[in-house]
Amino acid sequence: MQNQEKGSRSYLFSIVLVAVLGGLLFGYDTAVISGAEKGLQAFFMGAKDFTYTDFWHGFTSSSALIGCIIGSAFSGLLATNFGRKKSLILAGVLFFISAWGSMNPETMVLAKGVPNMTLLIVFNIYRVIGGIGVGLASAVCPMYIGEIAPSNIRGMLVSWNQFAIIFGQLVVYFVNFFILGSHIAPIIESIGQGMNQITNGADAQWAIEHGWRYMFGSEMVPAGLFALLISLVPETPRYLASIGKDAQAETILAKINGATKAKEILGEIKATMTEKTEKLLAYGVLCIFVGIMLSVFQQAVGINAVLYYAPRLFQEMGSGTDISMTQTVIMGVVNIIFTISAATLIDRVGRKRLLVKGAAGMAVCMAVLSILAYFGVVGLTTTIFIVAYSAFFMLSWGPAYWVLISEIFPNSIRSKAVALCITVQWIVNYAVSATFPSLSDWNLGTTFLIYGFISAISGLFAMKCLPETKGMTLEEIGSIWKSDAK
């Protein structure tokens, strides 16, 4: 029951739980490729009209990220003109269309099960559509939560979005594992010059013909649920205030914070809505620079090269096909544990401290992995450090990034600034993910060393350039940048 002075936490949590389903779909869509990519690669290797090289596989495995760049680039425009809620509904619809089309790229027009260049193009179009949904959700979900959450627990609630992303990845790891079942994933071996061959094609025929389709199609269930539920939540009070619907904004704020606090918060919101123009650089260059560099470092440390190619990476580091899938699931569980830990710490320890310590841990793990790769050491030791690297990321740059991006920008430029930064994040994500197969084939040890060096630099950046924002209202955070704008 709602308390007139304190508001209703159950109402707040129910709204946030629906919103973070967008994060779950974000994780689900981006990680589904980890189980499907080998079957997909073997399927298109059967094409007669072109040769499916490592280049094509890197592009196909990462094509959703092109959509992510598009979706995030337009997220500011959509969120500003149509609202946060309608933008998330659109994201859910795009998720569903992509899941269906990726499962059936022939779309009742092309010959079923006949790989060719046309089918590859159509498949990638559907993956790009899903990526647009991911790009929208990645920008708008944390923005939605950040704008609706009370300042004292905003870090924890926005961290739920990162938890949902990792949980979505874990769910799809399990889904892929159970879809594959007793069937054998194909083993793809390089024979030079970007050419590959299948060494257990007969035994892996089911995975090649059907497995990858079921993996992509499984996303239709959470996508449909998200599109339905998000239509039932309210718009954010800060967006409502920005379009002159003060009464509706105050009603929602009162349900969350209590009637007295709602009037105070609404007054602060209205003040910041009029004190600056909506130009992106209205609060100076430093504000945008910090957001962009957070986006660059969050991906350049190499996390999604590990997450997207986890089964293949474990296999290359000495595990068998079945064991590599199990190790991927274990890594997903560890990621969940450390993301929960981050959510409980971020409003007490602070954003900055977590970023610095996490960066140091990632740098050490990547340095060790580089040494192990150079000396050809494989097995349990490499598995431990891969999982530890991922755990340090989930304790720091994973959730803290989304919290900071949702809160560091002033109200009047938030949509545009978040859109820009998330677009940069996806561009770097694409660059890292698309180049990892080629880099790892060239020299895995050097690849790890590059990621370790960038991790170390990211820690120095957080230490020197990032303000601490824990416990501050969004309006107070906006005032940090005023001096730079003068």
N, C-alpha and C positions, 0 to 999 in steps of 0.2 A: 504493500500500500504506500502511496506517495505521501511523503512528509512535506508540508507547505514551506518549511524553513530549510530543510536539508535536501529535498528532492528524492528521487527514487533511483537507487543504484541498480535495481533489477531492470528498470526501464532502460537505463544507459547500457548495461551489459548486453541486453537482448538486441539493441540496435547495433552495437559493436560486433557481436557474434555474427550477425547477418552480413555486415560490411566485410568482415575478414574472410568470408567465403570467397570474395574476389581474390584475396591473397592465396587461398587454397588452390583456386583455379589457375592462378599465376604459376604456382609451383608445379601443379599437375601438368599443365600444358608444356612448360619448358623442360620438364624432366622425363616426360613420356618417351622422348627420343632415345633415352639411355638404354631402354630395353628393346626398342623397336629398330634401332639403327642397323644392327647386323642383318636382320631378316630383310629389311628394306634395301640394304646395299646388295645383298645376294639376289633379291628379286630383280632389281634394275640392271644387275650384271648380265641378266639373260636377254637384254635388249639386242635386237639385230641391226637397228639403224644408227646406233652410236655406241661408243665405248664409255662405260660408266667408270671414270677414273677416280682417284682420291680427291681431285679437285671438285668433281661433281658431288661426291659424297659429303665433302666438307660444306659445300654450298647447301645441299639438301638438308643436312643435319642442322644447319644454322639458319635456314630461310625464314623460320618463324620470327627470328630476331629482326629481320627487315621490317616485318609488320609491327614489331614492338617499337621500332624507331618512328614509324609513321603514326601509330596510335598515341605514343607519348607526345609527339610533336603537335598533334591536334588536340591533345587533352586539355590544354589551357583554354583554347577557343571554345571547345564543347562545354567544359566546366563553367566557364564564365557566362556563356550565352544560354545554355540549357539547364545548368545546375549540376551539382555533384551526383544527385540521385539518378537523373535521366541518363547521364553519362555511364553510370555503372550498369543500368539496365541494358543499354546498347552493348556494353562489353560482354554481358552474359549471353546475349543473342549471337554475337560474333563467335564466342566460344563454342556454342552449340552447332552453328553452321560449319565451323572448322572441323569439329570432331566427326560429324557425319561425312563431310566431304573427304577428309583424310582417310577414313575407313573405306569409302567407296569413291575413289578419284575418277573412276570411269563415268560417274554421274549418268548412268543409263544411256550413254551415247557411244563411248569408246568400248572396244572389245574387252570383256572381263578377263583380267589376269594376263593380259598381253603387254609386257613392258616395252615402251618406246619413248621417244623424246616428247611427244605430245602429252602422254600420260604423266611424265616427269614434270612438265610445266604445269599441268592442271593440279597435280599433287602439291607442288610448291605454292600455287596460288591459294589453295585451301589452308596451307600452313601459315602463309602470310596473313590471311584473314584472322586466324586464331591469334597470331602475333599482334595484330591491331587491337584485339580485345585485351591481350596481356598488357600492351603498352598503356591503354586506357586505365585498366585496373591498377597497374603499378603506380601511376601518378595520382589517380583520384581516390583510391582506397585509403592510403595514409592521410591524404588531405582531408577526406571526409571524417575520419576518426579524430585527427588532430583538431579539427574545427568544432567538434561536438563534445570533446572530452574536457573535464575539469583539469586545471593546470597541475594539481598535485599528483594526479595519476595518469597524466597524458602520456608520459614515457612508457609506462607499463602497457597502456591500452594500444598505443601505436605499435609496440613490440609484438602484440598479438598478431599483427599483420605479418611480421616476419615468421612468427611461430606457424601461422597458417600456410605460408609459402613452403616452409620446410616440411610441415605435416603433409601438404599436398604432394611434395616430392616423395616422402616416405610412403604415402598411400599408393602412389603410382609404381614405386619400386615393388611393393607387395602385389599389386594388381598385375604387373608385368611378370613377376615371378610365378604367380598362380596361373596366368594365361599360358605361359610356356609349359608349366606342369612337367610331365615326363618327356616332353619333346626336347630336342637338342638344338641349341642355337648354332647357326652356321659359323664355321671358323674361316675367316677371310685372311689370306696370306698375301703379302706384297711380293710381286715378281719383278719389280723395278719399273721405272719410268711411269709411275702412277697407275700401273696395271696390277690387278689382283686376281686371285683364283680362290674357289671354294674347295676346301679339302674334305668336308664331310657333307656334301650337298645332298646325297640320297637320304641320310638319316635326319637331316634338318629340313626336309621338304615342307613339312607342315608349317614350320616357323616362317619359311620363305613365302609360302602361298597365303597363309591365313593369320599367323601370329601377330604380325605388325598391324594388320587391319583391326583386330580385336583390341589391341592396346590403344590405338588412337580413338576407336569408337567408344571405349569405356568412358571417355570424358563427357559424353552426352548426359550422363546421369547427374553429376554435380553441376554442370553448366545449366541444365534446365531448372534445377532446384534454386540456383543462385538468381537466375533471371526472375523467377516467381517471387522469392522472398524479398529481394531488394525493392520490389515495387511496393512493399508494405511498410517500409521504414520512412521516417520524415526526412525532409531536406535539412541541411545544416543551418543553424541559426545565423551564422556569419554570412552565408550566401543570401539567405532571406533578407537580412538587414541591408545587404548591398543592392538589392532590387526594390527596396522600400517597403517590404512586408514586415514591419517592426512588430506588429501584434503577434503574428505567427512565430517570429523569432523568439519573442519573450515567452510565449507559451511553452515552447520546447525547452528553452533555458530554465524555466521554472520547474518543469518536470524533472530535469537533471540536477539542478543546483539549489532549488528552492526559490520562492517568490522574491524575497529580498535581494538575494545574490543575483538573481536574473536581471533585475533592473540595473544593478551596478555594472554587470558585464555588458549589457546592451548599450549602456552609456559609453563605455570604453570602446566598444566596437564602432559605434556611430562616429565617435571622435576620430578614430584612425581612418575611417572611410572617406573623410573629407579633408584631412590635413595634407594629403599628398596627391599628386596626379597619378595616373595608372601607367605611366611610362616605366619600362622595365628597369631603367637605371635611376629611377626617382630617389632611391636610397643609396646611390653611389655604386662604384665598381666593385669594392671589396665584398659586399654582400653577395653579389652574383658570382664573383670569382671563387669564394669559399664553397658555395653550392656546387659549382662546376667541378672543382677539384675533388670534393667529396665523392662526386659521381665517377670521376675518372679512377680514383684510387680504389673505390669499392669493387670495381670489376678488374682493373689492371693487375691486382694481386693474384688473379688466376683462378678464383673460386669456381667459376662456372665451367672452366675446362675440366676441373675435377668432378663436378656434379654431373655434367652432361655426358661425360665419357667414362664414368666411374667403372662400369663392368669391364670395358675394354682396358682401362688403365690398370686395374687389378690383375687382369689376365696378362698384360704385358710385363707386369712386375713379378710374375711367377706363379699366379694362381690358375687353376683350371676354370673352364667355362662355368660349371655349376657353382664352384666355390666363389668365383668372382661375383656372381649374382647375390650369393649369401652375404658376402662382405659388403656389397653395396647397401643391402638392407640394414646391416649392422651399423654402417656409417650413418644411415638415415636416422636410426634410433638415437645414436650419440648426438647427432645434430639437434634433434628434438630436445633432449635433456639440457644441452647447453643453451639453446634458445630460451627455454623456460627459465634457466638460471639468469640469463641476461635481463629478461623481463622483470624479475624480482629485484635486480640490482640497479637498474638504470636510473630510477628515481631517487636512489639512496647514494650510490657511488658517483653518479654523474655520467654524462655522455663522453666527455673528453678523456677521462681516466680509462674507461673501457676501451676506447679506440687505441690509445697509446699502448696499453698492455697487450691487447689482442694483436696489434701489428708486430710487436716484438716476438710474440709466440709464433706467429705465422712465418716470420723471417727465419727463425731458428729451425723450424720444421722443414721449410723448403731448402735451407742450406744443407741439412742432414740428408734429405732425399736426393739432393744433387750429388753429394759425395757417394751415397749408396748406389746411385745409377751409374756414376762413372766407374765404380769398381765392380759393377755387375752383381751387387748383393740383392737378392730377391727373397720373398717369403714374408714371415711374420713381422720382421723389423720394419720393412717398407710399409706394410699395411698399417702398423701402429702410427707411423709418422704421417701418413696420408690422412688417417682419421683424426689425429691430433691437430693437424693443420686446419682441417674443416671445423673442428670443435672450437679452436681459437677464433675463427671467423664468425661462427654462430654466437659466440660470447661477446662479440664486439662489433665489427664492421657490418655484420648482417643486420641485426635489429637497430643499432644506433644510427646507421645511415638513414633508414626510413623515418625514424623519430626526428632527426635533425632536418631532413628535407621537408617534413610536414610542418615544422614549427619555426624555422629560422627566418623565413621571409615575412615581411609586413603584410597585413591583410589586403592592402590595395594592389599589391603586385604578386600575391601568392600564386594565383593560377598560372600566370605567364612564367614566373620564375621556376615553379615546380615543373612545368612542361618542358622548359629548356633543359633543366638539370637531368630530368629523367630521360630525355632524348639523348643527351650526352652519355648517360649511363648505358643505354641500350646500344649506342654506336660502339662504345668500348667493349661491351659484352660481345657484340657480334665479331669485332676484330679479334678478340681473344679466342672465342669459340671456333671461328672459321679457320684460324691459323694453327690451333693446337695440333690437329692430326699431322700436318706437315712438319711443324716444329718438333714434335715428339719423334717422328720418323727420322728427322735430321739428327737430333741429339737430345734425348730426354733429360740428361743431367744438366745441360746448359739451359734448357727450358725451365726447369725447376729453379735454377740459380737466378734467372731473370725475374721470376715471380717473387723470389725471396728478397731480391734487391728492392723491388718496387714496394714490397711490404714494409721494409725498413724505412723507406722514404715517406710512406704514408703515415707512419708513426710520428716522424719529425714534423710533418705538416700539421697533424692534429695537435701536437704539443705547442707549436709556435703560432698558428694562425686561427685556431678555433676558439670561439668564446664558449663558456659553460652556460647552459640554458636550463638546467634542472630547476624545477619549482617556480619558474617564471611564467606569467600569462603570455599568450601570443602577442598581446599589445605591448607588454614590457619588453619582450624580445625585439619587437620592431624598433623600439627606441634605441637599441644598441647601435644601429646603423646610422642614426641621425647625424652624428658628428662627422662621419665620413662623407655624408651627402652635402654638407655645407661648403 
